Amino acid sequence: MTEKILSVRGLNKSFKHKQVLFDVAFDCQAGRIVALVGANGAGKTTIMKAILGLIKSSGEVEIAGKRVGFNHSVSSSDVGALIEYPGIYPFLTGRQHLEMFAQDLTYLDQLVAKLKMTAYIDRPANKYSLGMKQKLGVALALINRPKFVILDEPMNGLDPQATRDLRNLIEEEAKKGTSFLISSHILAELQKFADDVVIVKHGRVVKNSTMAELLAKDQLLITLKTSDDKQARQVLAAADYKVLATPELKIVCQTEADVETALVLVQERGILIKNLFRNSGDLEKTVLDLIER
């Protein structure tokens, strides 16, 4: 049975007399990447702060089997976090930041290399761009190889290459058993690597499922590259497939059986299928459908 790293039960929070979290409950298993998504102001950052015990709240939170709360500190070997913006000392270098918080320096250079920070890690942080500071914040969250990592908008300020590097690092650490709770407004990016999804609306969890289950109800969008896309388009349209008016050959299928039939139809005409890409659902569309109801 998979180890439960995070357990949240009945989490409630009020600011003054306004309640902002309502009985929030979800789990995170070892080695799983959980996406926490919702509109601005839905309560994502508040949930993360409450989990870490940074703000007072009611309910029960356990991390790695240990009770966490406002008066219960959490070990950096159990949890690493980047919440909102990284707390950075402007006149210290990135390396000095990591050395200050690292319990063991053996992982430092390896982590710096994986995040492509080597060229500037010894510069003062006040010379860093937004993306550089963001990567330093992620590195600080990961430096002690914690069991559980919380990242609040970690892609903020990152270019496409840096975003890919971060995604690869998260997936690599998850395979080693590290669990992640990640919020991001870039839902297409989360869809690429998150295992589970918790959707929050006005401080309430409105959906808690695996990514696969969440997107299973959506239609299959198939992109084909063939030896004759023009003829393949005509063949599929004649067979009543929904062929999208896009430069690439894209068709919409209801089931995997429909996909297989489409491939057979094309190949029977002597058309070679060079490549096929499946997009089984759109996280952004699914989330918007839930939060706009």
N, C-alpha and C positions, 0 to 999 in steps of 0.2 A: 504494500500500500504506500502511495506517495506521501511524503512528509508534508504536513501543513506548516508553512512558514509564517503566514499572517492569518489571523482570525479577527474579524471586526464584527461586533454584535451590538445592536441597539445604540448606535452612536448618535447622540443628539448634541446640538450646540446652539446657544443663543448669544447674540451681541446686544447688551442692554436688555430690552424687552422684546426683541425680534428674534424668533427662532429661524435658524438658517440651515440646520441639518435635522433630518427627521428619521430616526430609527435606521440609520445606514448599516447595512450588513453585507459582508462578502468575505471570501477567503482567497488566499494565494498559495498555491502548492509549490514545492521545491522545483526549481528549474523552469518555472513558468513565467511568461511575460504577460502582465495584465495591463491593458489599456484602460485608463480612466478618462472618459470623454463626456462632454456636455458643453452647453453654451457658456459664454462668459458670464460669470456670476452664479453659475449653477451650484458651486460649492466644492469644486475639485481641490483647490489649494487648501481650503479649510479642512477638508477630509485628511489631506496629507499632513497638515500641521497637527491635527488631533491625533493621528496615528503615532506621530513622533513624540507626543506629549508636550508640544510647544505651546499649546493653548489648553485651557481648561475645557473639559467636555464631560458628558455623562455617557455611560455605556462601557463596554469591555473591549479592550484591544490586547492581543497577545502576539508577540513576535518571537519566533523560535521557541515557543512554549513558555515565554516569560511575560508576565503582566506589565503593560506599559501604561503610563498615565502622566498627568502633569507633575506629580511628585515622585515618579518612578523613572529614573534615567535609563537610557538604553546604551549598550556597549557598541563601540565603533566596529567591533569584530562581528557584531550581529547586523548592524544597520549602517548604510551610507546614504546620504541624501543631498540633493540639490533642489532647494525650494525657492521659487521666484528667481532671484538674482544671486550669484555666488558672492559670498562675503570675502572680499579681497583687500589686502593691504597694499596700497598703491606703490610703495617704494621697495617692497620685497619682490624678488624674482619668482617666477613660477616654480622653480626648483625649491626655493626656500619655503614656499607655501607647502609643498608636498612633504618636504623633510620635517616640517614643523608638526604635521599631523600623522605621518606614517609611523606605524608600530614596527615595521620591518621595511628596510630600504631596498630589498632585493627585487621588488616588483616595479620600482620607480621608473627606471630607464625603459623597461619593457612597455609599461603603460604609456609613457611619453611617446615612444616610437609608434605604438598602435594608433594613437590619436594625432600623429603627424605634428607634434609640438617641439621636436628636437631643435629646429632652427631658431626658436625664440624662447625656449624654456629658461634661459639664463638672463633674459632681459627683465627690467623692472615691470611690474604689472601695469603701471600707468602708461606704458607704451603699447599695451595690447588693444586690439580691436574688440568689438563686441563678441565676434565669433571665437577669438582667442581666449577671452575671459570665460566664455561659456564652456569651452573644452577644458579649461583649468578647473572649473566647478565640477564637471563630470569626473575628471581625474581625482579630485579630492574625495568625491563620493565613493570611488572604486579603490582607492589606494590601499586600504586595509583588507581587501578581498572579503567584504561582508557577505553574510548569507542572504541579505535582503537589501535591495537598493530602491530608493524612491527618487524619481527624476521628474521635476515639474517643468514642462516645456523645454526639454534639453536641446531641441533642434533650433531654438531661437537664435538667430544671427549666423547660423551655419550655412555655408554654400553647399551645392549638391554633392561635391566630393567629400566634404567633411561630414555631411549627413550620412552618406554611405559608409564611411569609416566608423562612425558611431554605431550605426545599425549592425555592422559586422562584429564590432566589439561586444555589443549587448548580446547578440546571438551566441557568440563564442563563450561568454561568461555563463549564459543560461545553460548551455550544454554541459558545463562543469558543475551545475547545480545551483547557481545563484538565481534568486527570484527577483523580478522587477515589477514595480508599479510605476507606470509612465503616463503622464498627461501630455497631450499635444493637440494643437489646433490643425496640424497637418495630418488629417485622417488617412489620406492615401499612403503616407509613409507608415503609419501605425499598422495599416492593413497588411503590409508586407511581412511583418515579423511578430506581431502580438498573437499570443495563444488564446487569451481570454479577453472579454470586454465587459466593463462595468459602465453603464450609461446613467448619468445623473441629470435630473431635471428639478430645478427649484429645491435643491437640498435632499431630494429623494432618489433612491436607486429605482429606475424604471425598467432596467434590463440588466441581467447578469448571466452571461452564457459564454461558451467558447466562440471564437471568431468563426469557426466553420459552421456552427449551429446558427449563428446570427445571420450569416450570408447565404445559408442553404436555400432559403425561400426565394432568393433572387434568381432571375434568369441567368443563363450562361452566355457570356459574350465571348465569341470565338474569333480570333484574328488568324487568318490563313495567308501564307506565302506560297504561291504555286508557280509552276512553269508557265502558266497562262491565266493570270488573274482575271482578265477580261472575259474569257470563255467560262471560267469557273463561276464568275458572278452571274452570268446568264443562265447557267445550268441550275444553280441554286435558287435563283429568282423564279425560274420556271417550275421548280418543285415546291413553290410557296414558302420558301424560307424568307425570313425578314433579313434583307441585305441592306446594310447601312450605307448611306451616301457619303462615304469617306474615301480618301485616297487609298488607304489600305483596304483589303478585302475583309470585312467584318460581318458576321452573321449572329443573329440572336436565336438561341435554342432553349427549349423548355427543360430538356432532360439530356443525360449523357447518351441515351439511345438515339436522340435526334442528332447529336454530334456524329456518332458513328455512321448513321445513315447518310449524312451529308458528305462524309469522307468517301464512302463507297460510291455515291453518285458522281463525285468529281473524278475519282480514279477510274471508273468505268468508261469515262470519256477520254482516257489516255492522258489525263492531266496529272503531273507529278506534284505531290505535296512536299514542299521543301521545309516548311516550318509551321508550327501550330502553337498558339498561345491562348490559354484559358483564363478568363477573368470571371471567377464565380461570385459575382456580387460586388457591390459598391458600398463600402463602409460609410462614406459621407452621406449617400442617399438614405441608407438605413437609419443612421443616427438622426438625420433631419426629419425623417418620417415619424420617429418616436418623440422627439422633443417639440415638434410643431403641432402635435395633436391638441 
